[in-house]
Amino acid sequence: KQWYQRRVRETHNELQNWHQKKSFCQFKCQKVWARSALLGLQTVYFGLRSRDGQLREVRRHTSDDLAELGRNYWRPHQMLSFVDELFDWLAEFTVEGLTYTLSYVGDEIVELTWDEHPNLQQMVQEKFPIPLHLQSDAGA
């Protein structure tokens, strides 16, 4: 069980032609590399299956192998840079203790929503205090 927890297992259709190989390198390797990098996993096993779903081959790849396979389509340092910028943005514009959903298309953030929380107003005010000169004199 321990080897399973430290490795990612993926399945993909058999790579029978150039288009399937390109798609595998461009998209599948990128997705799996990103997941592995964020989790700190070094080894990935791909099960290649036939059209009828039968497992035909198992291939072992390292994170470096995946980056090499995708070198013509994506760069690991660019992907990590995007994630770093995203986390910085989230840290600046979010409040600890809330659950958020971030939707994006390409590199454009479309929507950031959060779940309701009983102390939402207090949490937001603590993170983003209103400057004294902008506060109203409600009690006066």
Salt bridges, closest charged atoms under 4 A:
GLU10 OE1 - LYS28 NZ 3.15
GLU10 OE2 - ARG35 NH1 2.36
GLU57 OE2 - ARG59 NE 2.88
GLU68 OE2 - ARG71 NH1 2.76
